[in-house]
Amino acid sequence: MSATGGGLGDRRADAIAARATGLGIGLITFMLVWTVGARITERMLDGPTSAYVAMGIALAVGVLTTVVAGHRLSAAVPHR
């Protein structure tokens, strides 16, 4: 409950903030997985293929993390 009384607008703002936080967590995960994945795939694959593989893996993990984190955080916001 916020200082303004906990109206509908406050709950909606909390839900939006939860999803935005989930997006931030997903972006950080994307960057870390891309950086580490690029180093690992660079050693296993030749040429530019390693960059594409690392980007694909990072994109999948980043999107999944964004969805899961956003859902968990928005579920923690009281609806009533």
N, C-alpha and C positions, 0 to 999 in steps of 0.2 A: 504494500500500500504506500502510495507516495504522499508527499506533504500537501498535495492539492485535493486530497479526498479519495483518490483511487477510482475515478470515473472511468467510463468506457474508453476515452481518449488515452488515458494513462496506460491501460492494459494493452491497447493497440500499439502504443509507442514502445512499451516493454517488449512486445512480440516482435516488432520491427527491429528493435535493438538486438534482440536475441538472434534473429536471422542474419543481421549484419555482422555480428560477432562470429557466427558460424562461417560466414563468407571470409572473414579475415583469417580464421583458423585454417580454412581450406586453402587460401592463397599462400600462407606460410608453409603449409605442408607441401603444396605444389612446388614452391621454390626449393625447399630442402630436398625433396625427392628428385627433382630435376638435376640439381647440382651433384648429389651423390650418385644418382643413376647414370649421369653422363660419364662420370669417372669410371664406374664399374663397367658399363657397356663399351667404353672406349678400349678397355683392355681385352674384351671378348670379341668385338666386331671391328671390322676395318672401315675406314672412310666415314662418309657422312651418315651411313646407316645407323651408327651408334647414337648419333644425335636425335634421329627420328624415333628410334626405339625408346630412348630416355624420355623424350617429350611425350610420347604416347602413354608410357607408364605413369609419368608424373601427372598428366592430364586426368587419367582415370582415377588415380589415387586422390588427387586434389578435389575432383568433383564429388567422389564418394565421401570424402571427409567433410566437405561443405554441407552436403545433404544430411549426413548423420549428425554433425555438430549442430546445425541449424534446427533440426527436428528435436534433438534432445534439449537444447536450450529453450526453444519456444514451448516445449511441453512443460517445462518448469515454471512458466508464467501462469499464475492463477487466472482462470477464466471467469470467475465470479467474484 
